[in-house]
């Protein structure tokens, strides 16, 4: 069987598997789900396979899979490229065009349009009786007093980490207690640590770091994906080197970042991004295994 036929067969089997999982809800959940991410840059597409760690970050993984399965990330761009210390590409919230620059994808309005909106994997609520979901994700990192037996996933080359903007609010929300003796009950927690929606960043630096403020939830699944991302990074670096400085590769873009966040009230904030002038696009994120 040639490579093309193998790819067609694997795609078909994957589609059947995913359809079956959708039909049976959590019956097909695995400890290591997989997604395929296509990154498009300067006329070339790079395909990466990721393995997600459900046991280490169940709420984060479930929310990411739900968004990916609904095509939420398809066509969004890297809105902020930062190589000052630890190189990261931030994405999951904006699209880009040369004429209009960055355009925010309204998170709350968009997810309400999905047919399976009622099946959103809720992990945070506005109140203690679970009647009002926030549609954000429980912060599975140590600064939010979340811990796992064998330690959190470290941020390494290619890793995916859920991201949120810093919040100037003292608002409280509710998420599940971690202690077994209080299983089923909710704990009051700081909204600022439990406010992530769709944004995440991709780490492009070598080495590893233990991120205590954000949840790292996925790594590249195989050596082929590692080499593919290294090729992308090399092509990106080569492209940036054609400019006099990296500053010429990006444009500083100021955006109101919490315009649809009901918790911040009048304390809305603006952030300045280093937006690539040549768009880096998350062409597609496909769920291969739930």
HELIX and SHEET records of a PDB file:
HELIX    1   1 UNK A    3  UNK A   23  1                                  21    
HELIX    2   2 UNK A   25  UNK A   28  5                                   4    
HELIX    3   3 UNK A   58  UNK A   69  1                                  12    
HELIX    4   4 UNK A  107  UNK A  111  1                                   5    
HELIX    5   5 UNK A  117  UNK A  119  5                                   3    
HELIX    6   6 UNK A  142  UNK A  144  5                                   3    
HELIX    7   7 UNK A  180  UNK A  182  5                                   3    
HELIX    8   8 UNK A  191  UNK A  193  5                                   3    
HELIX    9   9 UNK A  223  UNK A  240  1                                  18    
HELIX   10  10 UNK A  246  UNK A  248  5                                   3    
SHEET    1   A 9 UNK A  34  UNK A  41  0                                        
SHEET    2   A 9 UNK A  44  UNK A  52 -1                                        
SHEET    3   A 9 UNK A 216  UNK A 220 -1                                        
SHEET    4   A 9 UNK A 160  UNK A 162 -1                                        
SHEET    5   A 9 UNK A 200  UNK A 203 -1                                        
SHEET    6   A 9 UNK A  88  UNK A  91 -1                                        
SHEET    7   A 9 UNK A  76  UNK A  82 -1                                        
SHEET    8   A 9 UNK A 280  UNK A 289 -1                                        
SHEET    9   A 9 UNK A  34  UNK A  41 -1                                        
SHEET    1   B 2 UNK A  94  UNK A  97  0                                        
SHEET    2   B 2 UNK A 101  UNK A 104 -1                                        
SHEET    1   C 2 UNK A 155  UNK A 156  0                                        
SHEET    2   C 2 UNK A 208  UNK A 209 -1                                        
SHEET    1   D 2 UNK A 172  UNK A 176  0                                        
SHEET    2   D 2 UNK A 186  UNK A 190 -1                                        
SHEET    1   E 2 UNK A 250  UNK A 256  0                                        
SHEET    2   E 2 UNK A 270  UNK A 276 -1                                        
END                                                                             
